[in-house]
Amino acid sequence: MVTEGGQWDSDIVEDLFNARDKQCILNTMVRGDREEDVLYWNEDLTGDYTVKSAYQMLQRQKGLWSTADNSTLWKVIWSVKAPPKVLNMVWRALSNSLPTREVLAAKRVPVTLICPFCTGNGESIFHVLVQCPFADQCWRKRGRGYQPLAEVSFDRWLQRMLEGAGKDDHGDILTLCWSIWQARNKLVWNQTSLSVNQVVFSARQFLAEWKGAQVMSTKTLYRDVNSRDGVCSWAKPNQNEVKISVDAALFAECSKFGIGLLARDSDGRVVQGRSELFDGQVRSELAEAVAVKEALSWVKDKQ
Ligand SMILES: [Zn+2]
């Protein structure tokens, strides 16, 4: 079906295929080098088939995943100061894995589709967290100039909400999503109805308690740094040796962690000290490891 000139023979294609297939064939580029044809998987830039790319394609075809670029939204979400379980729930809602009745039904779980709050609509993620009259009342009760947004999906809606709010309100918005979902679960699994006031109040309380705990843990770390630096737990190094003490502190509030290095001689005199601040929220073991690594680099530089 390809002519000597390396083009499709449109007469033959015309004779053999219907209009749609003909168009698909003619739209396909013919390899100029006339090498053997190879199978090429269009969903991956390498041309090789991967299960991941096939899954993404199927999700897009089912309309479950938006093709729009959500990377800005993800960046904002992961920078929000909110309890990990809230971020996890929002992440599941955005990646369409929050087990609402419509999501379960799409996975062939035999469930009713009806929203447990209003019993008048299908329970999609967008509906139960935003569109449902119960969720709508929660958002109105939260206030802050809430305007119902004419969006078509949860990700678009959330993006607009976060864009329209100050950074300090981001945690509040995500935690209310979480609180509405908690109320929904209480209703479905325990047959317990919460009021709009209770949902909004418990979101505020949960976030405030979590923020309080973050401040406490930072203070505790400060205290640890001081107490562990006490002379009783420190022994002098041998003559002509220098001992370096290292420690790290986490500052979750500002997404930073710090390290401190102190070099002392055999008389216990401070020879030199150094501290540094790094960006990032890391586990304490990692911060301690960074401190040790920095100490080793410090020693190497001094040699
Ligand atoms: Zn509803």
Residues whose N, C-alpha, C, O or C-beta is under 5 A from the ligand:
A	BS01	ZN	C115 F117 C118 T119 C132 P133
